[in-house]
């Protein structure tokens, strides 16, 4: 059987970035999208309902940007620049 790691470059160093988290009660349908673990513990303790936790991660090589074409790097830098301007209020 072929393992996925057989297809990775030899210098692959994975980096994880959390993308989302969600808690959902299977009994009452309540949902939470922030601080899900704390909410789930409180909900289970208070109601006895079963809660499912879902986490999504973006996993990629730490050097993924160095392999992109120049045009894509420029596009990403432009988006990052606009995010920085928004966060600083410029």
N, C-alpha and C positions, 0 to 999 in steps of 0.2 A: 504494500500500500504506500502511495506517495504522500509524504507530509508536505504541508504548505511551506514549511521552512526550507525545503529543498529548492524552492524557486526564489528565495531572497538573496540579495547581494551579500557577499561575505562580510561587508562592513556595515550591515544594517543594524542601526540602534533605534529601537522603537521609542516613540514619544507619545504619551496619552494626553489627550485634552478632553475634559468633560464637556459634553455638548448639551445634555439635558438630564433631568431626573423627574420622575413622576411616581406618585403613590396613588393607588386606586383601591377603594373599598369594594370588595365583591358583593357585599350584602346591601349597602345603602347607595352605592354608586358615587360617593363623595370622592373628589379628586384634589390633589395638591401638587404643585409644581416647584415649590421651594422648601428647603429644610424638610425633605420628605421623610427621612428616618425618624426625626423627632415627632413629626405629626403622626406617623404610622404607629409609633409606640404609644402615644397618648390616645389615639383613636381605638386601638386594640384594648388598651387598659380600661378605657371608659365605656366601650360598647360591647366588647367581646367579638367584634366582627373580624373577618380575615382581610388583610390588606396585602396587596401586591406592590412591590417596589420595582421600578424599571429605571435603568441607567443607560445612557448612550455615550459612547466615547469615540473620538476620532483618533485612530492610531496610525501613525505614519513614521517614516524614517526622519531622524532629526535633520538630515540634509536634503529634504525633499525640494526645497525652494531652489537649490543650486542646479537642479536638473530641469527646471522649467525654461521655456523659451523666453527671451528678453521681453517680448510683448506682454506675456502673462505676468512676469515679475513687476513690470511697470504698472500694470492694472491693479495688482495687489497693493503696491506701495501707494498708489493714488487713493484706494479705498481706506487704507490705514491712516493716511494723512487726513482724510475727511473725518474719520472717527476721532482722531486726536483733536482736530479743531472743534468738533462738537463737545468733547469732554472738557476742554479748557474754556469754552465759551467764546472762542474767536470767531 
